[in-house]
Amino acid sequence: MSGLRVGTGFDVHAFGPGDFIMLGGVRVPHSHGVVAHSDGDVALHALCDALLGAAGLGDIGQHFKDTDSRWRHADSAGFVTAVLAMVREAGLAVVNADLTVIAQVPKVGPYRDAMRARIAQLVAVDPRRVNIKATTTEGLGFLGRAEGIAAQAVVLLEKV
Ligand code: MG
C-alpha cells in the first residue's frame, strides 16, 4: 500500500461587521469582518479539513465544535497546530499543500507571500511546499456579490 494520502477541504464564511478578516493566518484589512464562532479563517479551516481528510481523521467540526465556548473567537492557527499533532500521531507528515481562496474581495495578492510563509510554518514545511491561489467568481453568486469568502485546500501526506 502506498505511503501517500491525499485530502481536500472547503470552507465558507459570510462577511459581517468588522474591518479585517483573518486569511491563511494573516490579518487582511477589509470593509467587513466574517461571521464565525472562531476567527473565521476560511483558508486555515479548509487546510485543517484537508489534513484531517488525508489522515482519515474526520473533519474540523468533529474536533472543534462550533458550540464549544473554548473555540469562541479562537485563533485558527491553533486548530492547524492541533490537527498537525494528530497527523504526526498517525505517523504522517505534510508533503505539500495547495490552497485556493475564492472571493470577489478583498484582494489576496498583497498577502499571498505572508500567507504562504505562515501556513508553511504552521505545518512545518518549506514555503516552497505551500501554494496559495486566488480567484474570483466573475461576479457570480454569493461570492461574486461579496457576501462572503470561500477557500479550498488539497494536502498530500506521506508516511514517515
Ligand atoms: Mg469555517
Backbone and ligand atoms as CSV (ligand in chain L), in Angstrom:
chain,resi,resn,atom,element,x,y,z
A,1,MET,N,N,0.858,-1.198,0.000
A,1,MET,CA,C,0.000,0.000,0.000
A,1,MET,C,C,0.886,1.238,0.000
A,2,SER,N,N,0.507,2.205,-0.800
A,2,SER,CA,C,1.276,3.450,-0.914
A,2,SER,C,C,1.325,4.190,0.420
A,3,GLY,N,N,2.424,4.877,0.647
A,3,GLY,CA,C,2.555,5.693,1.854
A,3,GLY,C,C,2.047,7.103,1.682
A,4,LEU,N,N,1.333,7.341,0.576
A,4,LEU,CA,C,0.810,8.684,0.307
A,4,LEU,C,C,-0.688,8.760,0.600
A,5,ARG,N,N,-1.121,9.897,1.105
A,5,ARG,CA,C,-2.531,10.127,1.437
A,5,ARG,C,C,-2.908,11.536,0.982
A,6,VAL,N,N,-4.004,11.647,0.232
A,6,VAL,CA,C,-4.447,12.973,-0.218
A,6,VAL,C,C,-5.755,13.342,0.479
A,7,GLY,N,N,-5.935,14.614,0.768
A,7,GLY,CA,C,-7.179,15.088,1.383
A,7,GLY,C,C,-7.574,16.440,0.834
A,8,THR,N,N,-8.879,16.721,0.874
A,8,THR,CA,C,-9.376,18.019,0.403
A,8,THR,C,C,-10.176,18.705,1.504
A,9,GLY,N,N,-10.253,20.002,1.433
A,9,GLY,CA,C,-11.070,20.767,2.373
A,9,GLY,C,C,-11.721,21.936,1.672
A,10,PHE,N,N,-12.858,22.362,2.211
A,10,PHE,CA,C,-13.591,23.507,1.654
A,10,PHE,C,C,-14.268,24.234,2.801
A,11,ASP,N,N,-14.256,25.558,2.774
A,11,ASP,CA,C,-14.934,26.309,3.829
A,11,ASP,C,C,-15.445,27.642,3.297
A,12,VAL,N,N,-16.509,28.106,3.904
A,12,VAL,CA,C,-17.122,29.403,3.550
A,12,VAL,C,C,-17.465,30.143,4.838
A,13,HIS,N,N,-17.259,31.434,4.859
A,13,HIS,CA,C,-17.838,32.270,5.909
A,13,HIS,C,C,-18.453,33.515,5.283
A,14,ALA,N,N,-19.565,33.955,5.869
A,14,ALA,CA,C,-20.235,35.183,5.414
A,14,ALA,C,C,-19.507,36.400,5.972
A,15,PHE,N,N,-19.506,37.468,5.190
A,15,PHE,CA,C,-18.998,38.739,5.703
A,15,PHE,C,C,-20.022,39.327,6.670
A,16,GLY,N,N,-19.520,40.062,7.667
A,16,GLY,CA,C,-20.369,40.733,8.651
A,16,GLY,C,C,-19.647,41.964,9.152
A,17,PRO,N,N,-20.066,42.442,10.313
A,17,PRO,CA,C,-19.447,43.651,10.851
A,17,PRO,C,C,-17.951,43.458,11.111
A,18,GLY,N,N,-17.180,44.498,10.912
A,18,GLY,CA,C,-15.752,44.437,11.197
A,18,GLY,C,C,-14.949,45.168,10.148
A,19,ASP,N,N,-13.641,45.219,10.357
A,19,ASP,CA,C,-12.784,45.932,9.408
A,19,ASP,C,C,-11.545,45.137,9.011
A,20,PHE,N,N,-11.547,43.816,9.310
A,20,PHE,CA,C,-10.468,42.950,8.821
A,20,PHE,C,C,-10.964,41.514,8.835
A,21,ILE,N,N,-10.282,40.669,8.070
A,21,ILE,CA,C,-10.531,39.234,8.159
A,21,ILE,C,C,-9.187,38.540,8.402
A,22,MET,N,N,-9.237,37.351,8.990
A,22,MET,CA,C,-8.046,36.515,9.093
A,22,MET,C,C,-8.089,35.550,7.915
A,23,LEU,N,N,-7.007,35.488,7.170
A,23,LEU,CA,C,-6.961,34.646,5.974
A,23,LEU,C,C,-5.575,34.004,5.875
A,24,GLY,N,N,-5.542,32.699,5.964
A,24,GLY,CA,C,-4.262,31.998,5.933
A,24,GLY,C,C,-3.363,32.408,7.091
A,25,GLY,N,N,-3.984,32.760,8.212
A,25,GLY,CA,C,-3.219,33.138,9.396
A,25,GLY,C,C,-2.701,34.563,9.350
A,26,VAL,N,N,-3.159,35.333,8.354
A,26,VAL,CA,C,-2.686,36.707,8.174
A,26,VAL,C,C,-3.874,37.662,8.314
A,27,ARG,N,N,-3.661,38.771,8.999
A,27,ARG,CA,C,-4.711,39.782,9.160
A,27,ARG,C,C,-4.796,40.626,7.893
A,28,VAL,N,N,-5.959,40.607,7.258
A,28,VAL,CA,C,-6.158,41.318,5.991
A,28,VAL,C,C,-7.217,42.399,6.208
A,29,PRO,N,N,-6.849,43.674,6.053
A,29,PRO,CA,C,-7.828,44.748,6.207
A,29,PRO,C,C,-8.948,44.607,5.164
A,30,HIS,N,N,-10.188,44.843,5.584
A,30,HIS,CA,C,-11.311,44.705,4.657
A,30,HIS,C,C,-12.456,45.588,5.160
A,31,SER,N,N,-13.412,45.836,4.274
A,31,SER,CA,C,-14.568,46.667,4.650
A,31,SER,C,C,-15.510,45.932,5.607
A,32,HIS,N,N,-15.309,44.613,5.752
A,32,HIS,CA,C,-16.132,43.784,6.624
A,32,HIS,C,C,-15.247,42.809,7.401
A,33,GLY,N,N,-15.819,42.216,8.442
A,33,GLY,CA,C,-15.225,41.048,9.076
A,33,GLY,C,C,-15.960,39.822,8.594
A,34,VAL,N,N,-15.785,38.681,9.267
A,34,VAL,CA,C,-16.572,37.498,8.926
A,34,VAL,C,C,-17.407,37.084,10.132
A,35,VAL,N,N,-18.551,36.455,9.829
A,35,VAL,CA,C,-19.416,35.913,10.867
A,35,VAL,C,C,-18.921,34.509,11.167
A,36,ALA,N,N,-18.459,34.277,12.380
A,36,ALA,CA,C,-17.900,32.969,12.717
A,36,ALA,C,C,-17.805,32.818,14.224
A,37,HIS,N,N,-17.777,31.572,14.676
A,37,HIS,CA,C,-17.592,31.282,16.099
A,37,HIS,C,C,-16.123,31.522,16.468
A,38,SER,N,N,-15.227,30.999,15.618
A,38,SER,CA,C,-13.786,31.221,15.800
A,38,SER,C,C,-13.418,32.515,15.072
A,39,ASP,N,N,-12.164,32.663,14.679
A,39,ASP,CA,C,-11.779,33.860,13.919
A,39,ASP,C,C,-12.229,33.787,12.455
A,40,GLY,N,N,-12.801,32.635,12.031
A,40,GLY,CA,C,-13.420,32.530,10.709
A,40,GLY,C,C,-12.440,32.530,9.552
A,41,ASP,N,N,-11.249,31.986,9.789
A,41,ASP,CA,C,-10.218,31.944,8.739
A,41,ASP,C,C,-10.510,30.784,7.782
A,42,VAL,N,N,-11.156,31.097,6.645
A,42,VAL,CA,C,-11.592,30.031,5.723
A,42,VAL,C,C,-10.418,29.225,5.174
A,43,ALA,N,N,-9.286,29.882,4.951
A,43,ALA,CA,C,-8.132,29.164,4.392
A,43,ALA,C,C,-7.597,28.145,5.392
A,44,LEU,N,N,-7.482,28.554,6.658
A,44,LEU,CA,C,-6.979,27.602,7.660
A,44,LEU,C,C,-8.005,26.520,7.975
A,45,HIS,N,N,-9.297,26.849,7.900
A,45,HIS,CA,C,-10.316,25.821,8.133
A,45,HIS,C,C,-10.295,24.785,7.002
A,46,ALA,N,N,-10.178,25.252,5.762
A,46,ALA,CA,C,-10.082,24.313,4.636
A,46,ALA,C,C,-8.812,23.473,4.756
A,47,LEU,N,N,-7.726,24.106,5.194
A,47,LEU,CA,C,-6.466,23.382,5.385
A,47,LEU,C,C,-6.617,22.291,6.454
A,48,CYS,N,N,-7.258,22.616,7.560
A,48,CYS,CA,C,-7.489,21.616,8.622
A,48,CYS,C,C,-8.280,20.429,8.076
A,49,ASP,N,N,-9.327,20.714,7.304
A,49,ASP,CA,C,-10.144,19.625,6.760
A,49,ASP,C,C,-9.350,18.770,5.771
A,50,ALA,N,N,-8.473,19.399,4.996
A,50,ALA,CA,C,-7.645,18.635,4.057
A,50,ALA,C,C,-6.656,17.746,4.810
A,51,LEU,N,N,-6.067,18.270,5.871
A,51,LEU,CA,C,-5.137,17.483,6.694
A,51,LEU,C,C,-5.870,16.317,7.344
A,52,LEU,N,N,-7.036,16.607,7.927
A,52,LEU,CA,C,-7.815,15.553,8.592
A,52,LEU,C,C,-8.294,14.524,7.577
A,53,GLY,N,N,-8.714,15.007,6.411
A,53,GLY,CA,C,-9.193,14.095,5.376
A,53,GLY,C,C,-8.104,13.145,4.915
A,54,ALA,N,N,-6.918,13.683,4.686
A,54,ALA,CA,C,-5.805,12.848,4.213
A,54,ALA,C,C,-5.419,11.804,5.256
A,55,ALA,N,N,-5.561,12.176,6.526
A,55,ALA,CA,C,-5.189,11.254,7.610
A,55,ALA,C,C,-6.338,10.325,7.999
A,56,GLY,N,N,-7.512,10.509,7.390
A,56,GLY,CA,C,-8.673,9.670,7.726
A,56,GLY,C,C,-9.201,9.966,9.118
A,57,LEU,N,N,-9.139,11.228,9.526
A,57,LEU,CA,C,-9.494,11.615,10.903
A,57,LEU,C,C,-10.740,12.498,10.977
A,58,GLY,N,N,-11.609,12.387,9.973
A,58,GLY,CA,C,-12.872,13.109,10.060
A,58,GLY,C,C,-12.781,14.545,9.589
A,59,ASP,N,N,-13.489,15.458,10.297
A,59,ASP,CA,C,-13.467,16.857,9.867
A,59,ASP,C,C,-13.344,17.802,11.049
A,60,ILE,N,N,-13.125,19.071,10.740
A,60,ILE,CA,C,-12.820,20.083,11.756
A,60,ILE,C,C,-13.970,20.235,12.763
A,61,GLY,N,N,-15.210,20.087,12.271
A,61,GLY,CA,C,-16.369,20.238,13.150
A,61,GLY,C,C,-16.447,19.167,14.223
A,62,GLN,N,N,-15.909,17.976,13.934
A,62,GLN,CA,C,-15.895,16.898,14.921
A,62,GLN,C,C,-14.893,17.179,16.039
A,63,HIS,N,N,-13.793,17.824,15.675
A,63,HIS,CA,C,-12.711,18.037,16.643
A,63,HIS,C,C,-12.840,19.361,17.398
A,64,PHE,N,N,-13.421,20.368,16.726
A,64,PHE,CA,C,-13.548,21.702,17.333
A,64,PHE,C,C,-14.979,22.163,17.125
A,65,LYS,N,N,-15.891,21.738,17.989
A,65,LYS,CA,C,-17.312,22.022,17.793
A,65,LYS,C,C,-17.586,23.523,17.907
A,66,ASP,N,N,-18.434,24.032,16.972
A,66,ASP,CA,C,-18.675,25.479,16.972
A,66,ASP,C,C,-19.660,25.901,18.058
A,67,THR,N,N,-20.056,24.930,18.910
A,67,THR,CA,C,-20.885,25.269,20.072
A,67,THR,C,C,-20.037,25.307,21.346
A,68,ASP,N,N,-18.747,24.958,21.202
A,68,ASP,CA,C,-17.847,24.874,22.362
A,68,ASP,C,C,-17.263,26.256,22.658
A,69,SER,N,N,-17.509,26.760,23.860
A,69,SER,CA,C,-17.056,28.125,24.196
A,69,SER,C,C,-15.531,28.261,24.161
A,70,ARG,N,N,-14.816,27.122,24.249
A,70,ARG,CA,C,-13.340,27.184,24.175
A,70,ARG,C,C,-12.868,27.749,22.840
A,71,TRP,N,N,-13.670,27.552,21.794
A,71,TRP,CA,C,-13.225,27.959,20.444
A,71,TRP,C,C,-13.832,29.293,20.023
A,72,ARG,N,N,-14.531,29.968,20.956
A,72,ARG,CA,C,-15.122,31.260,20.624
A,72,ARG,C,C,-13.986,32.258,20.361
A,73,HIS,N,N,-14.054,32.895,19.187
A,73,HIS,CA,C,-13.028,33.860,18.754
A,73,HIS,C,C,-11.634,33.230,18.675
A,74,ALA,N,N,-11.578,31.888,18.615
A,74,ALA,CA,C,-10.274,31.195,18.622
A,74,ALA,C,C,-9.430,31.566,17.412
A,75,ASP,N,N,-8.129,31.621,17.644
A,75,ASP,CA,C,-7.153,31.792,16.571
A,75,ASP,C,C,-7.086,30.453,15.821
A,76,SER,N,N,-7.453,30.462,14.544
A,76,SER,CA,C,-7.493,29.198,13.789
A,76,SER,C,C,-6.117,28.575,13.607
A,77,ALA,N,N,-5.069,29.354,13.797
A,77,ALA,CA,C,-3.722,28.773,13.761
A,77,ALA,C,C,-3.606,27.665,14.813
A,78,GLY,N,N,-4.301,27.845,15.930
A,78,GLY,CA,C,-4.303,26.819,16.975
A,78,GLY,C,C,-4.967,25.527,16.506
A,79,PHE,N,N,-5.994,25.649,15.651
A,79,PHE,CA,C,-6.638,24.454,15.082
A,79,PHE,C,C,-5.635,23.694,14.201
A,80,VAL,N,N,-4.915,24.449,13.365
A,80,VAL,CA,C,-3.946,23.804,12.468
A,80,VAL,C,C,-2.854,23.095,13.286
A,81,THR,N,N,-2.361,23.767,14.312
A,81,THR,CA,C,-1.328,23.169,15.160
A,81,THR,C,C,-1.834,21.878,15.814
A,82,ALA,N,N,-3.072,21.900,16.299
A,82,ALA,CA,C,-3.649,20.713,16.935
A,82,ALA,C,C,-3.860,19.594,15.918
A,83,VAL,N,N,-4.323,19.968,14.732
A,83,VAL,CA,C,-4.547,18.962,13.684
A,83,VAL,C,C,-3.215,18.366,13.222
A,84,LEU,N,N,-2.196,19.205,13.105
A,84,LEU,CA,C,-0.880,18.692,12.695
A,84,LEU,C,C,-0.355,17.680,13.723
A,85,ALA,N,N,-0.622,17.930,14.991
A,85,ALA,CA,C,-0.207,16.978,16.036
A,85,ALA,C,C,-0.907,15.634,15.840
A,86,MET,N,N,-2.189,15.665,15.451
A,86,MET,CA,C,-2.939,14.413,15.185
A,86,MET,C,C,-2.351,13.694,13.970
A,87,VAL,N,N,-1.994,14.479,12.956
A,87,VAL,CA,C,-1.408,13.918,11.730
A,87,VAL,C,C,-0.086,13.217,12.069
A,88,ARG,N,N,0.720,13.873,12.883
A,88,ARG,CA,C,2.014,13.302,13.283
A,88,ARG,C,C,1.815,12.053,14.132
A,89,GLU,N,N,0.821,12.102,14.998
A,89,GLU,CA,C,0.493,10.946,15.843
A,89,GLU,C,C,0.132,9.738,14.969
A,90,ALA,N,N,-0.459,10.014,13.816
A,90,ALA,CA,C,-0.845,8.951,12.875
A,90,ALA,C,C,0.340,8.512,12.004
A,91,GLY,N,N,1.518,9.066,12.277
A,91,GLY,CA,C,2.721,8.646,11.545
A,91,GLY,C,C,2.840,9.269,10.161
A,92,LEU,N,N,2.232,10.454,10.000
A,92,LEU,CA,C,2.199,11.105,8.692
A,92,LEU,C,C,2.834,12.494,8.765
A,93,ALA,N,N,3.329,12.965,7.623
A,93,ALA,CA,C,3.897,14.312,7.513
A,93,ALA,C,C,3.426,14.948,6.209
A,94,VAL,N,N,3.404,16.266,6.188
A,94,VAL,CA,C,2.931,17.002,5.011
A,94,VAL,C,C,3.978,16.967,3.894
A,95,VAL,N,N,3.537,16.585,2.710
A,95,VAL,CA,C,4.382,16.694,1.507
A,95,VAL,C,C,4.199,18.089,0.905
A,96,ASN,N,N,2.953,18.452,0.616
A,96,ASN,CA,C,2.669,19.798,0.117
A,96,ASN,C,C,1.211,20.140,0.349
A,97,ALA,N,N,0.920,21.425,0.271
A,97,ALA,CA,C,-0.449,21.918,0.410
A,97,ALA,C,C,-0.703,22.951,-0.675
A,98,ASP,N,N,-1.879,22.881,-1.278
A,98,ASP,CA,C,-2.267,23.817,-2.340
A,98,ASP,C,C,-3.637,24.388,-1.979
A,99,LEU,N,N,-3.693,25.698,-1.807
A,99,LEU,CA,C,-4.927,26.343,-1.379
A,99,LEU,C,C,-5.437,27.312,-2.439
A,100,THR,N,N,-6.756,27.408,-2.560
A,100,THR,CA,C,-7.382,28.399,-3.437
A,100,THR,C,C,-8.364,29.222,-2.627
A,101,VAL,N,N,-8.150,30.518,-2.594
A,101,VAL,CA,C,-9.108,31.440,-1.981
A,101,VAL,C,C,-10.053,31.896,-3.079
A,102,ILE,N,N,-11.364,31.805,-2.807
A,102,ILE,CA,C,-12.372,32.191,-3.787
A,102,ILE,C,C,-13.147,33.375,-3.216
A,103,ALA,N,N,-12.934,34.549,-3.809
A,103,ALA,CA,C,-13.557,35.765,-3.272
A,103,ALA,C,C,-13.501,36.878,-4.305
A,104,GLN,N,N,-14.528,37.701,-4.304
A,104,GLN,CA,C,-14.502,38.895,-5.153
A,104,GLN,C,C,-13.633,39.967,-4.491
A,105,VAL,N,N,-13.780,40.062,-3.179
A,105,VAL,CA,C,-12.980,40.968,-2.337
A,105,VAL,C,C,-12.703,40.253,-1.018
A,106,PRO,N,N,-11.647,40.589,-0.319
A,106,PRO,CA,C,-10.583,41.530,-0.654
A,106,PRO,C,C,-9.566,40.914,-1.626
A,107,LYS,N,N,-8.692,41.730,-2.133
A,107,LYS,CA,C,-7.611,41.245,-3.000
A,107,LYS,C,C,-6.618,40.456,-2.152
A,108,VAL,N,N,-6.264,39.270,-2.613
A,108,VAL,CA,C,-5.385,38.372,-1.859
A,108,VAL,C,C,-3.915,38.616,-2.200
A,109,GLY,N,N,-3.654,39.074,-3.418
A,109,GLY,CA,C,-2.283,39.197,-3.922
A,109,GLY,C,C,-1.275,39.805,-2.958
A,110,PRO,N,N,-1.617,40.960,-2.356
A,110,PRO,CA,C,-0.644,41.605,-1.473
A,110,PRO,C,C,-0.290,40.772,-0.230
A,111,TYR,N,N,-1.106,39.775,0.101
A,111,TYR,CA,C,-0.920,38.998,1.329
A,111,TYR,C,C,-0.472,37.564,1.055
A,112,ARG,N,N,-0.334,37.240,-0.226
A,112,ARG,CA,C,-0.064,35.866,-0.636
A,112,ARG,C,C,1.239,35.318,-0.022
A,113,ASP,N,N,2.297,36.089,-0.096
A,113,ASP,CA,C,3.584,35.612,0.406
A,113,ASP,C,C,3.545,35.410,1.929
A,114,ALA,N,N,2.875,36.332,2.615
A,114,ALA,CA,C,2.767,36.217,4.071
A,114,ALA,C,C,1.944,34.986,4.454
A,115,MET,N,N,0.867,34.719,3.696
A,115,MET,CA,C,0.034,33.543,3.964
A,115,MET,C,C,0.834,32.264,3.741
A,116,ARG,N,N,1.592,32.269,2.665
A,116,ARG,CA,C,2.402,31.093,2.323
A,116,ARG,C,C,3.411,30.796,3.438
A,117,ALA,N,N,4.075,31.856,3.896
A,117,ALA,CA,C,5.078,31.690,4.950
A,117,ALA,C,C,4.431,31.217,6.248
A,118,ARG,N,N,3.282,31.801,6.590
A,118,ARG,CA,C,2.608,31.449,7.844
A,118,ARG,C,C,2.116,29.998,7.813
A,119,ILE,N,N,1.511,29.598,6.697
A,119,ILE,CA,C,0.992,28.223,6.594
A,119,ILE,C,C,2.142,27.227,6.605
A,120,ALA,N,N,3.226,27.551,5.906
A,120,ALA,CA,C,4.395,26.662,5.901
A,120,ALA,C,C,4.915,26.465,7.316
A,121,GLN,N,N,4.950,27.563,8.072
A,121,GLN,CA,C,5.395,27.496,9.466
A,121,GLN,C,C,4.450,26.604,10.281
A,122,LEU,N,N,3.145,26.766,10.072
A,122,LEU,CA,C,2.163,26.013,10.864
A,122,LEU,C,C,2.209,24.513,10.576
A,123,VAL,N,N,2.493,24.136,9.324
A,123,VAL,CA,C,2.510,22.699,9.003
A,123,VAL,C,C,3.949,22.166,8.882
A,124,ALA,N,N,4.917,23.007,9.286
A,124,ALA,CA,C,6.317,22.585,9.422
A,124,ALA,C,C,6.927,22.078,8.116
A,125,VAL,N,N,6.733,22.868,7.049
A,125,VAL,CA,C,7.373,22.546,5.769
A,125,VAL,C,C,8.022,23.811,5.197
A,126,ASP,N,N,8.876,23.618,4.215
A,126,ASP,CA,C,9.468,24.739,3.491
A,126,ASP,C,C,8.345,25.481,2.741
A,127,PRO,N,N,8.401,26.813,2.690
A,127,PRO,CA,C,7.344,27.566,1.984
A,127,PRO,C,C,7.147,27.139,0.530
A,128,ARG,N,N,8.185,26.577,-0.086
A,128,ARG,CA,C,8.030,26.120,-1.474
A,128,ARG,C,C,7.042,24.966,-1.592
A,129,ARG,N,N,6.711,24.333,-0.465
A,129,ARG,CA,C,5.742,23.233,-0.476
A,129,ARG,C,C,4.305,23.706,-0.220
A,130,VAL,N,N,4.141,25.017,-0.105
A,130,VAL,CA,C,2.810,25.587,0.097
A,130,VAL,C,C,2.516,26.519,-1.068
A,131,ASN,N,N,1.340,26.389,-1.646
A,131,ASN,CA,C,0.944,27.263,-2.747
A,131,ASN,C,C,-0.405,27.912,-2.429
A,132,ILE,N,N,-0.474,29.207,-2.699
A,132,ILE,CA,C,-1.714,29.958,-2.469
A,132,ILE,C,C,-2.199,30.504,-3.802
A,133,LYS,N,N,-3.398,30.130,-4.181
A,133,LYS,CA,C,-4.002,30.680,-5.395
A,133,LYS,C,C,-5.219,31.503,-4.994
A,134,ALA,N,N,-5.607,32.419,-5.859
A,134,ALA,CA,C,-6.805,33.211,-5.592
A,134,ALA,C,C,-7.579,33.370,-6.884
A,135,THR,N,N,-8.894,33.317,-6.763
A,135,THR,CA,C,-9.755,33.529,-7.929
A,135,THR,C,C,-11.031,34.228,-7.486
A,136,THR,N,N,-11.657,34.909,-8.415
A,136,THR,CA,C,-12.988,35.451,-8.161
A,136,THR,C,C,-13.990,34.480,-8.787
A,137,THR,N,N,-15.261,34.800,-8.674
A,137,THR,CA,C,-16.271,34.024,-9.418
A,137,THR,C,C,-16.868,34.885,-10.531
A,138,GLU,N,N,-16.069,35.870,-10.987
A,138,GLU,CA,C,-16.505,36.754,-12.079
A,138,GLU,C,C,-17.836,37.424,-11.748
A,139,GLY,N,N,-17.991,37.757,-10.475
A,139,GLY,CA,C,-19.198,38.478,-10.061
A,139,GLY,C,C,-20.420,37.608,-9.849
A,140,LEU,N,N,-20.285,36.289,-10.057
A,140,LEU,CA,C,-21.447,35.398,-9.961
A,140,LEU,C,C,-21.640,34.850,-8.547
A,141,GLY,N,N,-22.908,34.716,-8.164
A,141,GLY,CA,C,-23.243,34.023,-6.920
A,141,GLY,C,C,-22.928,34.821,-5.667
A,142,PHE,N,N,-23.039,34.137,-4.507
A,142,PHE,CA,C,-22.867,34.861,-3.227
A,142,PHE,C,C,-21.449,35.375,-3.047
A,143,LEU,N,N,-20.471,34.658,-3.619
A,143,LEU,CA,C,-19.087,35.131,-3.522
A,143,LEU,C,C,-18.897,36.343,-4.430
A,144,GLY,N,N,-19.483,36.269,-5.608
A,144,GLY,CA,C,-19.391,37.367,-6.562
A,144,GLY,C,C,-20.064,38.637,-6.065
A,145,ARG,N,N,-21.124,38.461,-5.265
A,145,ARG,CA,C,-21.814,39.625,-4.677
A,145,ARG,C,C,-21.102,40.108,-3.418
A,146,ALA,N,N,-19.954,39.511,-3.119
A,146,ALA,CA,C,-19.147,39.901,-1.950
A,146,ALA,C,C,-19.924,39.738,-0.649
A,147,GLU,N,N,-20.708,38.635,-0.580
A,147,GLU,CA,C,-21.440,38.331,0.659
A,147,GLU,C,C,-20.596,37.473,1.596
A,148,GLY,N,N,-19.493,36.962,1.083
A,148,GLY,CA,C,-18.640,36.113,1.917
A,148,GLY,C,C,-17.407,35.688,1.153
A,149,ILE,N,N,-16.684,34.761,1.761
A,149,ILE,CA,C,-15.404,34.312,1.222
A,149,ILE,C,C,-15.311,32.795,1.398
A,150,ALA,N,N,-14.644,32.131,0.448
A,150,ALA,CA,C,-14.507,30.679,0.496
A,150,ALA,C,C,-13.055,30.289,0.240
A,151,ALA,N,N,-12.700,29.091,0.646
A,151,ALA,CA,C,-11.369,28.566,0.347
A,151,ALA,C,C,-11.439,27.055,0.173
A,152,GLN,N,N,-10.586,26.568,-0.714
A,152,GLN,CA,C,-10.401,25.133,-0.925
A,152,GLN,C,C,-8.956,24.806,-0.588
A,153,ALA,N,N,-8.731,23.574,-0.118
A,153,ALA,CA,C,-7.355,23.133,0.136
A,153,ALA,C,C,-7.199,21.680,-0.280
A,154,VAL,N,N,-6.041,21.375,-0.808
A,154,VAL,CA,C,-5.645,19.991,-1.078
A,154,VAL,C,C,-4.306,19.768,-0.385
A,155,VAL,N,N,-4.204,18.658,0.331
A,155,VAL,CA,C,-2.969,18.340,1.047
A,155,VAL,C,C,-2.551,16.918,0.711
A,156,LEU,N,N,-1.256,16.749,0.502
A,156,LEU,CA,C,-0.694,15.403,0.365
A,156,LEU,C,C,0.142,15.095,1.603
A,157,LEU,N,N,-0.114,13.925,2.191
A,157,LEU,CA,C,0.662,13.462,3.345
A,157,LEU,C,C,1.450,12.223,2.941
A,158,GLU,N,N,2.570,12.005,3.644
A,158,GLU,CA,C,3.334,10.767,3.424
A,158,GLU,C,C,3.602,10.107,4.768
A,159,LYS,N,N,3.685,8.771,4.726
A,159,LYS,CA,C,4.075,8.002,5.923
A,159,LYS,C,C,5.514,8.326,6.268
A,160,VAL,N,N,5.795,8.518,7.530
A,160,VAL,CA,C,7.188,8.793,7.925
A,160,VAL,C,C,7.692,7.680,8.842
L,1,MG,MG,MG,-15.056,27.673,8.983
